[in-house]
């Protein structure tokens, strides 16, 4: 019985890792660095996590988790409420539809896909803001 409990804890920790990693990246994004003007040009690091987990393990990062990550990002950065929530959900949806093309390909194709997603997210956030 003790082994079954540890297996459940292990499985829960594995299922929460993508969400908790995305939350940690949101927190790293808002940490003060002492570099003036960095916050204005710093990328949303959580977008990298959302892209990666959507390509390789979309079942471990559900839409509701992406929504919470985006909402937390909006609250902590002072962005208009719902801006990065919508940006992250759009990036999640586009990546999910294109994951068969990206998954299993070379590193260059993987990061080229992220470049397109990040550029689209930047453009979307600029238009919406």
C-alpha positions as CSV (number, residue, x, y, z in Angstrom):
1,X,0.0,0.0,0.0
2,X,2.9,2.4,0.7
3,X,4.2,1.8,-2.8
4,X,0.8,2.8,-4.3
5,X,0.8,6.1,-2.4
6,X,4.3,6.9,-3.7
7,X,3.3,6.0,-7.2
8,X,0.3,8.4,-7.0
9,X,2.5,11.2,-5.6
10,X,5.0,10.5,-8.4
11,X,2.3,10.6,-11.1
12,X,0.8,13.8,-9.7
13,X,4.2,15.5,-9.6
14,X,4.8,14.5,-13.2
15,X,1.4,15.8,-14.3
16,X,1.9,19.1,-12.5
17,X,5.5,19.7,-13.8
18,X,4.5,21.6,-17.1
19,X,2.1,23.9,-15.2
20,X,4.5,24.6,-12.3
21,X,7.4,25.2,-14.8
22,X,5.2,27.7,-16.7
23,X,4.3,29.5,-13.4
24,X,8.0,29.6,-12.4
25,X,8.8,31.2,-15.8
26,X,6.1,33.8,-15.3
27,X,7.7,34.6,-11.9
28,X,11.2,34.8,-13.4
29,X,9.8,37.2,-16.0
30,X,8.5,39.7,-13.4
31,X,11.6,39.5,-11.1
32,X,13.4,42.8,-10.9
33,X,16.8,42.6,-12.6
34,X,18.2,46.0,-12.0
35,X,18.6,46.6,-15.7
36,X,16.6,49.7,-16.7
37,X,14.0,49.2,-19.4
38,X,14.4,45.4,-19.5
39,X,10.8,44.7,-18.6
40,X,9.7,46.6,-21.7
41,X,11.7,44.3,-24.1
42,X,11.9,41.0,-22.1
43,X,10.0,38.2,-23.8
44,X,7.3,36.3,-22.0
45,X,9.3,33.2,-21.0
46,X,6.2,31.2,-20.3
47,X,5.5,31.2,-24.0
48,X,8.5,29.0,-24.4
49,X,7.2,26.5,-21.9
50,X,3.7,26.5,-23.5
51,X,5.2,25.9,-26.9
52,X,7.4,23.1,-25.7
53,X,4.8,21.2,-23.7
54,X,2.2,21.7,-26.5
55,X,4.5,20.1,-29.0
56,X,5.7,17.2,-27.0
57,X,3.1,16.6,-24.2
58,X,-0.2,18.5,-24.9
59,X,-2.1,16.2,-22.6
60,X,0.0,17.4,-19.6
61,X,-0.7,21.1,-20.2
62,X,-4.4,21.5,-20.7
63,X,-6.1,24.7,-21.9
64,X,-7.2,25.6,-18.4
65,X,-3.6,25.6,-17.2
66,X,-2.6,27.9,-20.1
67,X,-5.5,30.2,-19.1
68,X,-4.3,30.4,-15.5
69,X,-0.7,31.0,-16.6
70,X,-1.8,33.8,-18.9
71,X,-4.0,35.3,-16.2
72,X,-1.2,35.2,-13.7
73,X,1.1,36.8,-16.3
74,X,-1.4,39.6,-16.8
75,X,-1.8,40.2,-13.1
76,X,1.9,40.3,-12.3
77,X,3.1,42.3,-15.2
78,X,0.3,44.9,-15.1
79,X,-0.7,44.2,-18.7
80,X,-4.4,44.7,-19.6
81,X,-6.3,41.8,-18.0
82,X,-6.8,39.1,-20.5
83,X,-4.1,40.2,-23.0
84,X,-1.5,37.5,-22.4
85,X,-4.3,35.1,-21.6
86,X,-5.5,35.5,-25.1
87,X,-2.0,35.5,-26.6
88,X,-1.0,32.3,-24.7
89,X,-4.3,30.6,-25.7
90,X,-3.8,31.6,-29.3
91,X,-0.2,30.3,-29.3
92,X,-1.4,27.1,-27.7
93,X,-4.1,26.6,-30.3
94,X,-1.9,27.3,-33.3
95,X,0.9,25.1,-31.9
96,X,-1.6,22.3,-31.2
97,X,-2.8,22.3,-34.8
98,X,0.8,22.3,-36.2
99,X,2.4,19.9,-33.7
100,X,2.4,17.0,-36.1
101,X,4.6,19.0,-38.4
102,X,7.1,20.1,-35.7
103,X,7.2,17.0,-33.4
104,X,10.0,14.6,-34.2
105,X,11.7,17.0,-36.6
106,X,15.2,18.5,-36.2
107,X,16.1,21.1,-33.6
108,X,16.2,23.8,-36.3
109,X,12.6,23.1,-37.4
110,X,11.5,23.0,-33.8
111,X,13.0,26.5,-33.0
112,X,11.9,27.9,-36.4
113,X,8.4,26.9,-35.4
114,X,8.9,28.7,-32.0
115,X,10.2,31.8,-33.8
116,X,7.0,31.9,-35.9
117,X,4.8,31.5,-32.8
118,X,6.7,34.1,-30.8
119,X,6.5,36.6,-33.7
120,X,2.8,36.0,-34.0
121,X,2.4,36.4,-30.3
122,X,4.3,39.6,-30.2
123,X,2.3,41.0,-33.1
124,X,-1.0,39.9,-31.5
125,X,-0.1,41.5,-28.2
126,X,1.0,44.7,-29.9
127,X,-2.3,44.8,-31.9
128,X,-4.5,44.1,-28.8
129,X,-2.6,46.4,-26.5
